[in-house]
Amino acid sequence: MVGKMTASGELTADRIIAAGRQLIMRRGYNGFSYADISDAINIRKASIHHHFPAKTDLVIAVLAEWQEAFAADVATLEASGADAIAQLRAYIGHWERCIADDTAPFCVAGMLGAELPSLPEEVAQGVRAFFDSLTSWLEQVLESGVKGDLIKLNASVHAEAATLVSLVYGAMLASRAYANVALFKEVTEGAVERLVKPRKSARSA
């Protein structure tokens, strides 16, 4: 019985987190309440408070899950043996698909980042941690590409990683602002290509 109750509780918490994630992506931290979650998944607000006493607790849990999913995706990508260029294209392609099918029209951390000045400090720390890990991963991929003679950087590794982050998240915003899902691809398609190191032809080699 204890095991069943625990499993049931975890399932409920997962549903609450999933609803919170969707609401954050579409409305941001300040745009939803527990009443919205209650309506979305037909659960009493008292039950939500049982799992997440405060809204801050819920949003931190959403961020933690988001971070875990990102880490898992990166691990899978690295295990596939994809080179640096393929990894960058896969990262951008992931967001292109999510925006197109509306499963994740905007990154949770990106939405929260826009509200950073008004966020509780615990939530703000989680947002910063996510962007730190994203930037760090991109730096590793770029460094790998340089070592593999696939990428030519026009600035420091950190600056190029920050540029990619800014470009991808700016493209998300533009796509939403213009209600044009194709705009994301239009804005990002050249982001990787400009980093690809020109290959010498057989004649000039």
Protein Blocks (a to p, Z undefined) as FASTA:
>chain_A
ZZmmmmmmmmmmmmmmmmmmmmmmmnojmlccfklmmmmnopafklmmmmmmbfklmmmm
mmmmmmmmmmmmmmmmmmnopafklmmmmmmmmmmmmmmnomambcfklmmmmmmmmpcf
klmmmmmmmmmmmmmmmmmmmmmmmmnopaccfbdfklmmmmmmmmmmmmmmmmmmnopa
klmmmmmmmmmmmmpccdddfklZZ
